[in-house]
């Protein structure tokens, strides 16, 4: 999904349950003097709700061009004097004044996916007035062991089945190390214990998103544990849960598989450990009295030793020919060359890498990202 397209924004912009919860939270804090920042505004629905509630001024900050559609919505609502659209990332898009309310949807699936929370903390520290309000202001990660035979069969065990006479069993080892985000099967999964909070984050004070937790679950139902189901709850004045058992939201629950699954019995205690550093891989570990399982999304990547070496801290990298091409383009992004001129020079210098059309696309991609 790309947030640059309207389709990538639709599930959020039209999520009535979520938007109604945000609207109710905004209604509790907005006054006629409120200045509001809608961070990562997308199509600007939350900021427009703040304006509708009477905020003095609302800033919509969004890096993608879909902000132009938000500007259309602003005009449609007749809010041009009240709502200001600012395109760009918050770290390079200054606001002319501090804000009373910071509203955002920077929580990814299972809270930490997408790694947007550090940008929320930056905006908070840079622009939120002392005593200002954040919506949301707290988040809690929650998880539970589940029996989910159909989901496990479709995503993991299926690799052990013959396919057109081929043995693809080796793929199972990678499939079992991935997290699967979905709602349908997890809504039908059997809970083998009571869901427990893993980690709570105070968004008004947090500076880091390094998650490392351990929780022990008393098993409440006999069954085969296929993995853990994880979600998060948000405090928007009242609490809003993204649990798969609750009415749907645009967020998806997470399935962290175990392979092979583990049989558990009522009264047994099972320990679950979860580690997720910022921008890093997810790791989960399960310990019973008789069994131990350890999984990591790092092991879900079929990496060669050469690829791993290039990521090591003691590796001394050297530019490739393609890197030299990128260097040439970026060094000449000085306002003197057109994209057409840069593309022609790039093709002339590196004819084995780029035909004329490929050179144009490559220059355009670099310009979009860095210029």
N, C-alpha and C positions, 0 to 999 in steps of 0.2 A: 504494500500500500504506500502510495506517495501522497504527502500532504500538499504537494504542488498542484494537484488536480482537485476539482470539485468533488469527484467521487470519493477521494480519500478523506474529505472533510464531512461528507454527508452523514455518516453514522454518528458523528459527534454533534454536528450542528442541529440535527433533527432528533437527538436523543431526548425525548420529552421527560422521561423520569429523571434523568440526570439534570437537565436544564431547569426543571421545576424545583429540584432540591437547591440548586445554585440560586435561583430566583428568590426562594424563601430565605436563604442565608443572606443574600444581598439586602433584602428588605429590612433585616434586623440592624444593619449598620449604615446604610446610605442615608445621608442628610442632604439638604439643599446646598451645603458647603463642601460636600465630599469631592475630592479629586481621586479618580480611579485609574489604575493600570490594569488592563486586560492583557496579560503576558502570553505570547503565543496565541494571539487572538483568532487565527484561522479566519472564519467568516464573520467573526465579531459578535456572535449571538450573546455571549455573556456581557460584553461591554455594552451592547445595545439594551440589555435588560437593566443594567445599572443606570443608563441614561433614562430609560423609561421610568425608573423609580425616583428620578429627580436629581441625580448627581450633577454637580456644577460642571464638571469636565471629565471626559473619559478619553484615555489614550489607548488605542489599539496598536499593539506592537507585534508584528508578524514578519518573518523573513521571506515568505513565499509570495508570489504574484497574486495568489488568491485574495490577498488583501484588497485588490482592486474590486472584487465582487463585494467584499465587506463595505467598501466605500459606496458602491451602488446601493446597498441596503441602508447605509446612513442617509443617503439622499432620499431614498424612498420614504424613510421614517421622518424626514425633515429635521434631522439632528445635526446638520453640518456645523452649527455654531457651538454645539455641545460636545461632539465626538471628533477626535483628531486621529487620523491614521498615520502611523509611522512604520515604514517598511525597513526591516533590517533585524539583525540579531541584537539582543538587549545589551550585550557588552560593547557594541559599537554604535548604538542608536541612543544618543543622549536625550533625556527628557528635560524640559525647561523648568520643572518644579518637582518637589517631592509629592508623594501621594498619600492619601488617607487609607485607601483600600487597595490591596493587591489580590486580584483574582486570577486563577490559572487552572489549567488541566495538564500539569506537567508530571502526572503520575502515569507510568506505563503499566502494562499488564504485570500482575504480581508486584505492583508498586515500583520496582526498580528497573524494569525493562525500558529501554530507550535512553536511560541515563540523562534525563533532562533536569533532574532536581538541582544539580549544582548551579544551573542558570537561574533557577528560582531563588536560590539562596543569594546569588549575586544581585539580582534585582531587588530583593528584600533589603540587603545591606546598603545598597546604593540609593534607593529611592523611597523606601517606606518610612514615613515619619515615626518618631518615637510614639509608642502607643497606638500606632496604626493597626489595622486589621488585615489578616490574611484569610482568604477563602480558597481552599481549605486551610486549616491551621494544624491539624494532626492527621496521622495515618497509621494504621496498624496492619501488619502482615499476619494472616491467619492461615492455618493448614490443618489437614486431617488425613489419616490413612484411609484409603478407599479400596473397595473391591470394584474394579471397572474392567471386567473381562472383555467386553466388546472393543473398548478403546485400546486396550493392550494388544488385542489380537490384530486390530486394523493397523496399528502404528509400529508394533515391535515384532510380534510373533509371525506376522505375515511373511517376513523375510526367510523364515524356515520352510515355507511351502514351495514346492517345485513350481517353476514358471516356464511354461512352454518347453519343458524338458531340461531347463537350466537349474543348477543349484546355486542360489543366491544367498545361502546361509551366512556368508561372511558379513553381509550388510547388517545383520541383527546386532552385532556388537556395537556398531555406530548408532543405530536407531535407538538402542536402549540408553544412550547417553545424552539424549536430547530432551528438551522440555517442549511439550505440546500445548498450545494455547487454543482452547475451544470451550464451548458451553454445553452442547447437546448431550454428549455422552456423560460428562461430569455431572450434569443435572440429574441423571438417572443412576449415578454411581451410589453404591451402598457405603455409608460411613461406618467404619469399624471402631471408632472412638468418638468422643466429643471433640469438635474443632477447638483448637487452642491458639491463643495469640503467640506469635513468634517474636515479633519485634515492633516496637512503637517508635514513631519518629515525630518529634515536635518540630513542625515546619517553621515555627517562629524563631527557633534558636539553633537548629541543627546546622552544622558546617560540613558534615561528612555523611556518606551513604554506605560506609563499609558495614555489611551485615555479617555477623558471625554468632549464631545462636544454637542452643541445645535445649530440647523440650522432651519430656517423657510423657507418653500417652498410656493411660490405663485402657486396655482393649475392652470394649463393651459388646462386641458381637463376634462370634466365630466366623471365619471366612478366609479367603485367599486374598492377601494384600498385594495388589498390582502396582501400588505406588502411592504417592501423596498428591492430594488436590490442594492447591494454594490460591489465595485471592487476597484482597486487601479491603479494609474499611476506611472511609474518609469522614472526617468531621467537618460538616458544612453547617455549623450551628447545631443541627441534629446529625446523627451518624447515617451514612449511606454505605451499604454493603454491596460489594461486587461479587458476592457468593453466587455460584451457579444455581443454588437452590432458590435464590431470590429472583424477582422479575428481571428480565434482560436489560443490560446496559451495553454500551459500545465496547467496554472492556471485556476481555475473555479471561476465564480462569486458567490456571496452569496445571498441567499434569506432569509430575516428576516420576517417571516409571522406575520400577524395580524389575530386574530380570536376572534369574527367574523370580517369579512372585514368591511371597513368603506366606505360609500358613500361620495364622494367629488364632488364639483362643481367649475367651472371656476371662478377665482377671489378670492376664499377662500384661507386663509393662514393656513398652517398646520405646527406645530412645531415637529421636530424629535430630540430626545435626545439619544445619544449612549454612553455607558460606557463599557470599557474593560480594567481592570487592568492586569498587567503582570501575566501570568500563571492562570488568573482568568476566570470567566464566563462572557459571553456577556450579556448586558442588553440593551433593547431598549424601548423607550417610545414615544408615539404619542399623540399629543394634538390638537384637533380642537375646534371650538367654541361650539360644542355640545357633543363631545365625547372624552374619554380618554382611551388609551390602554397602558398596561405595560406588557412587556415580559422579560424573562431571561432564558438563558440556564440552570441556576441552577435549575429552576423549571421543566426543561425537564428531570431531573434525579429522578426516583422514589426511593428516599432515605428514609430509616427507621429512626425513632428517634435515634436508637442505632448507626447507621452509622454517623448521624450528630453529635452526642455527641462525638464520637471518633475523630472528626475533630476539635472540639472546643479548643480554646487556654487554657482553664482551665482544660482540661481533663488530668488525670494522667495515662498514658498508662502503661500496663504491657505486657511483652512478652507472646505470646502463645507458645504452644508446638512446633508449626512450626517455631516460632521465635527462640526458643532454638536450633532447628536443624540448622537454618541458622547461628546462633552464633557459634555453634560447627564447622561448615565447615569453616567459615571465620577465626576463631582463628587458624585453622590448615593449612591455606594457607600461610605457612612459608617456602616453598621450601623443606620440608622434606617428605611430603606425596605425593603419586601419587593420581590421581583422582580415580583409582581403589581401592586403600586403603581407601581413604576418603569415597567412596560410600559404601564399605563393612562395615565400622564402623558406618556410618549413618543408614544403614538398621538394623544393630545389636542393635543400641541404640533406634531406633524409628520404630520398625517393624509394628506398627499399621498405621504409616503414609506412609511408602515407601516399596514397594517390591524392589527386587534388581535392576530391570531396571529403576524404578521410581527414586531410589536413585542416579543412574548414571546421569540421565537427570537433576535432581535437582542440583547436584554438578556442572555439566557442565555449567548450566545456571548461577550459582553464580560466578563461576570462570571467565566466559566470561565477566560478568558485573563488577567484583570488583578486579580481579587479573591481 
